[in-house]
């Protein structure tokens, strides 16, 4: 049978969460079969949103194996605060994971894209507690300017005119104070994720970060870990094809404990 027959259409539940440092986070939980205890969190890339059709398509693909929570990072769209481009955002992800635990979910996996992938790696290493972590199109180190697209991103974040453009046309408010303390880089902290399984996914046609970023994270991580270098794949959420989404779903199904149901 198809998933459309096996599983009911998901229902959306919107939540306003508050992080440990007091920032409001706009989030949506897609619930499928009633009472499931397994959930997957999707963490978007910089300028991404749960409203994106790409994010929605990925969420719906994963919805047959678990409920899926999507959210907007701080400074993005309806969430409060200002983006720190991957630093304080670890609090945003922890607020979402903690909220899911409060709702009764006992098996939670995190899937991040680009900036969100760096946050997923750091969160899994620092907070522990998730059953699996997936890093898609992640940077392995900060301040990378080795591609034209990343040089443009740095101009957008680092200059007043760039931040005005992001605020006006992408609904992203960027903190102009910079980082007071540099957080650990994904390649520096990936080794602390074990024993949580880590999947590192990267497109061979990524125009933001070359595949060396993926291999750096993978090599720094301890087992259990997997590396998928995907031919022809570009960057982050828009590059996730239906075929790749199905492959991700299969991997997550193997690593999420068999679903129980809330009493």
NORQUI-V132931 format. One record per residue. N is the residue number from 1. RES is the residue in one letter. PHI is phi in whole degrees, -180 to 180 (* if undefined). PSI is psi in whole degrees, 0 to 359 (* if undefined). NEAR is the number of other ideal C-beta (glycine too) atoms within 12 Angstrom. Layout:
n,res,phi,psi,near
N,RES,PHI,PSI,NEAR
N,RES,PHI,PSI,NEAR
//
This chain:
n,res,phi,psi,near
1,X,*,156,7
2,X,-82,164,7
3,X,-61,327,21
4,X,-62,331,13
5,X,-87,318,9
6,X,-69,330,13
7,X,-130,139,25
8,X,-68,160,18
9,X,-64,138,16
10,X,-68,151,28
11,X,-110,144,17
12,X,-97,135,22
13,X,-129,118,20
14,X,-95,138,21
15,X,-132,143,28
16,X,-107,112,20
17,X,-104,161,35
18,X,-126,128,23
19,X,-78,171,30
20,X,-62,334,18
21,X,-101,18,20
22,X,86,19,15
23,X,-100,136,32
24,X,-82,134,25
25,X,-122,125,41
26,X,-85,123,33
27,X,-141,158,43
28,X,-136,131,34
29,X,-106,124,35
30,X,-96,113,37
31,X,-106,132,31
32,X,-104,249,32
33,X,-60,134,24
34,X,-60,137,16
35,X,81,12,18
36,X,-67,149,34
37,X,-106,0,26
38,X,-104,137,37
39,X,-142,150,44
40,X,-120,134,47
41,X,-106,131,54
42,X,-104,126,52
43,X,-114,110,55
44,X,-69,164,50
45,X,-78,174,46
46,X,-58,132,43
47,X,74,358,37
48,X,-78,169,42
49,X,-154,153,32
50,X,-66,344,38
51,X,-76,345,25
52,X,-62,137,28
53,X,-63,332,15
54,X,-67,315,31
55,X,-65,318,39
56,X,-62,319,26
57,X,-64,319,25
58,X,-65,316,42
59,X,-60,317,41
60,X,-68,326,29
61,X,-66,321,34
62,X,-80,346,42
63,X,-66,345,36
64,X,-77,343,33
65,X,-110,343,35
66,X,-165,161,43
67,X,-72,153,42
68,X,-128,128,46
69,X,-111,128,47
70,X,-119,156,49
71,X,-160,166,46
72,X,-104,127,45
73,X,-61,161,55
74,X,-52,141,43
75,X,78,357,38
76,X,-108,124,42
77,X,52,242,31
78,X,-84,351,25
79,X,-74,159,38
80,X,-85,183,26
81,X,72,197,30
82,X,-130,144,27
83,X,-68,136,41
84,X,-108,13,36
85,X,56,45,41
86,X,111,357,45
87,X,-91,283,33
88,X,-69,350,35
89,X,-62,344,45
90,X,-60,328,37
91,X,-68,327,33
92,X,-64,313,48
93,X,-65,320,48
94,X,-65,325,35
95,X,-62,320,40
96,X,-68,312,50
97,X,-61,317,41
98,X,-64,321,27
99,X,-63,318,29
100,X,-62,319,39
101,X,-61,321,21
102,X,-65,332,17
103,X,-80,351,24
104,X,110,3,22
105,X,-77,131,35
106,X,-109,345,27
107,X,-126,109,32
108,X,-125,127,44
109,X,-112,149,44
110,X,-117,138,52
111,X,-130,120,54
112,X,-121,155,51
113,X,-126,125,50
114,X,55,243,48
115,X,-54,316,48
116,X,-62,329,49
117,X,-69,320,48
118,X,-62,322,51
119,X,-67,319,51
120,X,-60,316,52
121,X,-62,312,55
122,X,-65,318,42
123,X,-63,315,45
124,X,-63,326,47
125,X,-78,323,35
126,X,-88,310,26
127,X,-89,336,28
128,X,60,187,19
129,X,93,340,26
130,X,-83,155,41
131,X,-88,343,35
132,X,-163,151,39
133,X,-132,136,52
134,X,-125,125,48
135,X,-111,117,54
136,X,-119,121,55
137,X,63,36,50
138,X,-82,149,54
139,X,-77,145,46
140,X,-92,342,36
141,X,-146,160,28
142,X,-85,162,30
143,X,64,24,19
144,X,-69,130,29
145,X,-131,26,19
146,X,-80,354,20
147,X,-126,158,20
148,X,-60,318,12
149,X,-63,322,25
150,X,-73,329,29
151,X,-65,323,19
152,X,-67,320,20
153,X,-60,316,36
154,X,-64,324,25
155,X,-65,319,19
156,X,-65,321,28
157,X,-80,325,39
158,X,-90,350,23
159,X,-119,150,17
160,X,-58,316,14
161,X,-65,322,16
162,X,-65,317,23
163,X,-67,326,28
164,X,-64,317,17
165,X,-61,313,21
166,X,-61,319,31
167,X,-69,320,24
168,X,-81,323,14
169,X,-112,342,13
170,X,-118,1,26
171,X,58,41,23
172,X,-126,123,36
173,X,-104,119,29
174,X,-105,134,38
175,X,-65,127,26
176,X,-93,8,22
177,X,-91,348,16
178,X,72,180,18
179,X,-86,126,21
180,X,-75,323,10
181,X,-133,128,11
182,X,-73,125,14
183,X,-74,163,26
184,X,-60,138,27
185,X,-73,154,27
186,X,-53,320,46
187,X,-70,336,32
188,X,-82,334,23
189,X,-114,353,34
190,X,-59,329,41
191,X,-65,344,25
192,X,-90,358,24
193,X,-73,322,40
194,X,-54,144,20
195,X,-88,9,21
196,X,-65,131,34
197,X,-65,138,27
198,X,-121,129,46
199,X,-113,125,41
200,X,-110,121,44
201,X,-120,135,44
202,X,-150,141,41
203,X,-84,138,33
204,X,-73,347,22
205,X,-108,22,19
206,X,-67,125,36
207,X,-97,3,24
208,X,-100,307,38
209,X,-129,126,43
210,X,-68,168,25
211,X,-65,345,28
212,X,-59,333,22
213,X,-67,318,40
214,X,-65,315,42
215,X,-67,329,24
216,X,-66,317,30
217,X,-67,314,45
218,X,-61,315,32
219,X,-68,331,20
220,X,-77,337,30
221,X,-77,156,35
222,X,-99,162,20
223,X,-64,148,16
224,X,-83,137,21
225,X,-153,155,32
226,X,-140,152,27
227,X,-128,124,27
228,X,-115,114,28
229,X,-101,115,23
230,X,-101,115,28
231,X,-60,136,16
232,X,77,354,13
233,X,-81,138,30
234,X,-90,228,27
235,X,-116,129,38
236,X,61,208,40
237,X,-54,314,41
238,X,-64,342,27
239,X,-91,357,31
240,X,-82,105,42
241,X,-75,162,22
242,X,-56,324,15
243,X,-66,318,16
244,X,-68,322,35
245,X,-60,320,36
246,X,-66,322,21
247,X,-66,320,25
248,X,-63,318,39
249,X,-60,318,31
250,X,-64,318,20
251,X,-64,316,30
252,X,-66,322,40
253,X,-59,322,25
254,X,-69,332,19
255,X,-104,347,32
256,X,-86,131,35
257,X,-57,152,21
258,X,-53,130,16
259,X,-62,128,26
260,X,-103,175,17
261,X,-124,140,16
262,X,-65,139,19
263,X,-78,*,8
//
